[in-house]
Amino acid sequence: MPKISVVIPLYNKENFIKKTLDSVLQQTFTDFEVIIVNDCSTDNSDKIILEYKDERIKTIKHQTNKGLSAARNTGILNSNSDYIAFLDADDIWEPEYLAVINDLIQNFPEANAYATNYFEDINGKKYKPYNSSLFLSEDYSGTLDFFEMNLQKVLFVPSSFCVKKSTFDTIGLYDENINFCEDVDLNIRLNLHFQIAFSNLRLCNYLVFSENQIMHGTISNKVFPNYSRYEKENPNNKELKKYLDFERFLVCKKLKLENNSSLFQKYYNEIYKNNLNIKQKLILHSPRFILVLLIQIKNKLSRIGLQLTSYSSISRID
């Protein structure tokens, strides 16, 4: 039985899946299986997968398109390992990624989840995300408070994340009814029950589409996690409340861009405003055109190596 199952949801990623899969097969830690869940791709992704003859690779095809959460769940349920590492079909691991995950598993037996830091791949260039890892030592390895450490850009991404399989018996699988921030929902459930071990090494390249593409996308028709439910179930957890309000702030920014005032007001009313900093409060009170202008400025600054964030002052990115 392999120690780690690598679950790759696949939907129309013909331009990326080869590099993604190659990055798995080039791992220095080799005790793994790969489960590719093809969620009814209509491009040439399937043909590319068939070129690989490695016996560690298994492909499962959905008969109908079920979405990302369902694809991940299919991978979990068909895995043969005690640990599940997730990798999106357009992201890439550094060769030492699974070896570091294995070290976390061995060194921190009190944890049920394991993660590493990452680079953001924006238009082919790698950047350090402005997250709480900047306040940790470069070689940090240990357990941490998930809710406290994720009040800026995320500390890890779904592709730099591994879970002990038995954990799902307690917290349940990915919620297939949620199609926006489904990974946030799972992390809330997981970190209310278990600890997470984290390595500050940047061992995953996370593909980020441009801000303009994100800005033109829509979330108004999406199903979000039920943040209020977690808040009501854990009324004395102040760190959880701060984290939920930060996630609401991110949702409100997107809804403001979409001019969805009613849904914006719903999430805005649920925020305890003292949990936001001054810049975040100003963003939520500003007209939409100001937010659009700030995004345009942010894009221009990123091209000269500067990152404008709502978490702190302008910072260098490299």
N, C-alpha and C positions, 0 to 999 in steps of 0.2 A: 504494500500500500504506500503510495507517495505521501510525503509529509505535507505538501502544499498543493492545493488545486488553484489554478489560475483561471478565473472566469472572465471571458471576453464577450460582452454583448456586441452583436454585429448587425448593423443596418446601413447599407449603402455607403460603405467606406472603402471603395476600391482604390482610392488614391492614397490611402493611409495604412491599410491592414497589413501589407507586406512588411513595412518598417516596424510596425507594432509587434508583429509575430516574430520577426527576426530578433528584436530586442529581448524577447522572452527566451528564445532558443540560445542566445548568447550569454545567458546568466552563468556566473561562476558557481552558483548553487544549483544543482541539477536534479534534486529529488522532488520533482513536481510532475503534475499532469496539466494539460491545457484543455479547457472546455470552452469551445466557441459556440455561442448560441446565435444562430442566424435567424433574425426576427423578420423573415420574409423580404430579404434584400431583392431589389429589382435591377441592380447593376451587375458588374462582373466580380463582385466580392467572392462569390461561391467558387468561381473558376480559379481565382488566386489561391484560395485555401486548398483546393485539390492538388496544387503543385507540391505541397508539402507531404512527405512520406514518413515523417517522424511518428513513431508509434505512441508517443506521449500525447499526441493531439487527437481530440475527439470533437466531432461536430454534431450539434443537435439542431434540427430545423423546426421552427414553429410553423404550424399550418396556416395560422393567421397572424397578422401583425399585432402584437400585444403590448409593445412599449418597453422602455428601458427597465423598469422595475421587474416586470414579469420575466424578461430575459435573464436578469441577474438571479431571480428566484429559481428559474429552471437550472441554471448553472449550480447553484447551491444544492438543490435537491438531487442532482445527478453527480455530485462530487464524491470522490472516494478518499478524501483526506480529512484530517482533523482541523486543518486551517484553510481558509479561503482568502486568496488575494485577488482583488478586482483590478481590471485593466480595461479602460475604454479603447475602442478600436482605432482611435486616432492619436493616442498617447504613446510615449516611449519610455522604457526603463533603462537606466544605466546598468552595466553588467553586474554590479555588486548589489543591486537592489534586494533580491531575494536573500542573499547572504546576510545582509544587515537585518532584514525582517526575521530571519532565523535566529540571529544573535539576540534580538529583542525578546523573542519567544523563550529562549533559554535563560536569559539574564533577568527577566522580570516575570516570574511565574504567577505573580498576583494579578497580572493584567490579562484581559480577554480580547483586547484589540491592539493593533500595532500599526504605526504609520511613520513615514519619513517626510521631510521637507521636499520641495519641488522647485523647478524653474517654470516660468510662464513662457511659452513659445508664442510670440506675437510677430506675425509676418516673417517668420524664419529667424528671428532674433530671440535669444534667451535673456530673460530678466528675472531678478530676484523679486518676488512679490513682497509688498509691504505688509508683513504680518508679524505676529508676536514672536516669531523665531528670532527676530533681530535683537531681542532682549535676552536671548539665551546664548551661551557660549557656542562657538562654531561646531564643536564636537560633542554637544550635549546629547546625552542618551539617558532616558529615565521616564518615570511616570509623571503625569501632570494633570491639572484641572482643566478639562476640555472647555467648560463654559467660560472660565476666566480667561483662557488663552485664545478664544475665538471671537473677540470683540473688535477685530480689525479684519483684514482679508483673511480667508480661511488658512488655518495652520497646515492643513494637508488637503489633498483632493481625493476623489473616489479612486483614482488610479495609483495613489500612494498609500493604500489602506488595506489592511488584512485583519480578518476576524477569526477567532476560534469558533469552529462550526457549532459546538454545543451551545454557544451564546444565543443562537437563533431559537433554541427551545424555550428560552426565557423571554426574549424580547419580541419574538415573531420575525417574519421575513420582511422584505421591502413591501410597503403598502402600495398595491397595484392601482389603487384608486387615485393616488397622488401622481401628478405629472409635472409638478414644478417644485423643486427643492426636496425631492424624495430622499436624497442622501442626508439632508438636514434632519428630516423626520427620523430616519434610522439612527443617526448619531445622538439625537436627544434621548431616544429610548435606551440606546446602548449605554450612554454615559450617566444615566440615572441609576444604573444597576452595577456597572463594571468600570474598571480602570483601563486607561489606555497608556501604552508605552510609546514613546516618540523618539526618533533620531533626527537631529537637526541637519544631517547630511542631505544634500539636494540630489536625489537619485531618480527623480521622475521628471520628464519633460511634458508639461501639460499644455495642450494646444488651446490657445485662446483666440477667438475670432475678434475682429476689430470692434472698437466701441460703437462705430457707426452701425455695424450689423446688429449689435445688441440693442442699440437704441431703436432701430426700426422693427425689431421683433415685438411680439405681443404676449403678455401674460394674463390679460384680462379674462381670457377664456380657459385659463388653467385651473387645476384643483390644487390648492395649497395645503400644507400641513396645518393641523388644528392647533395653533400655538396656545390658544386660550385653554384648551383642555389640559395641556401639560402644566400651565400656570395654576389652574384650579386644583389639580391633583397634588401640586407641590407648593403650597402657598408660602412656606417659610424659606424656600430656596432662593436667596437673593441673587446668587450668581446665575441661576437659570433664568430669572426674570430679566436680568441685564442682557443675557444672550438672546432671549426671545424678542426683547425690544430692539436690539440691534438688527435682528433678522427682519422685523417689521419695518424698520427704517429702510433697509435695502429694497423691500417690496414697495414701500411708499414712493421711493425714487423712481422706480420703473413705472408705477401707476401714474405718477405725475407726468412723465414723458408721454404716456398714452392718453392723457386728458381724461382719465377715468376718475372723476371726482368723488363719486359715491363710494367706490371700493377703497379709494385713497383714504377717505374720511373714516371708514370702518377701521382700517388698520392704524391710522393715526390716533384715533380715540383710545386705542388699547395700549398705547405707549405711555409709560411713566417718563415724563419729559426730562427729569433729572438724570435719567440713564443715558441721555445723549449729550455730546459735547456741543459747543457753541456753533461750530461749522455745520454740524448735522442739523441742528435746529434751524439755522438760517436757510439751508437747502430746502427743508420741508416747507418753510414759509415763503420762499421765493417764487415768483412767477415761473411758468414753464420755460420761457425763452431764456431766462438766466441759467437754468440747469442745462439747457442745450448749449449755451455759450460756454459754460464751464467744461462740458464734455469736449467741445472743440479745442479749447485751450489745453486740456489734459492730453489730447491726442498729439498736439504740436509739441508740447513739452517732452512727451515720451520719445519723440524722434531725435531729441538732442540729449537723451539720457537722464531726464528728470521725471519724477512721478508726483503728480498733484493728487493728494488723497483727502478724504473727509475725516481721516483718523488723526492726522497730525500735520506738521508743516511739510513743505516740498522736500523730497528726499531723492538721493541718487539711486539709480537702478543700473545694474550691470550683470 
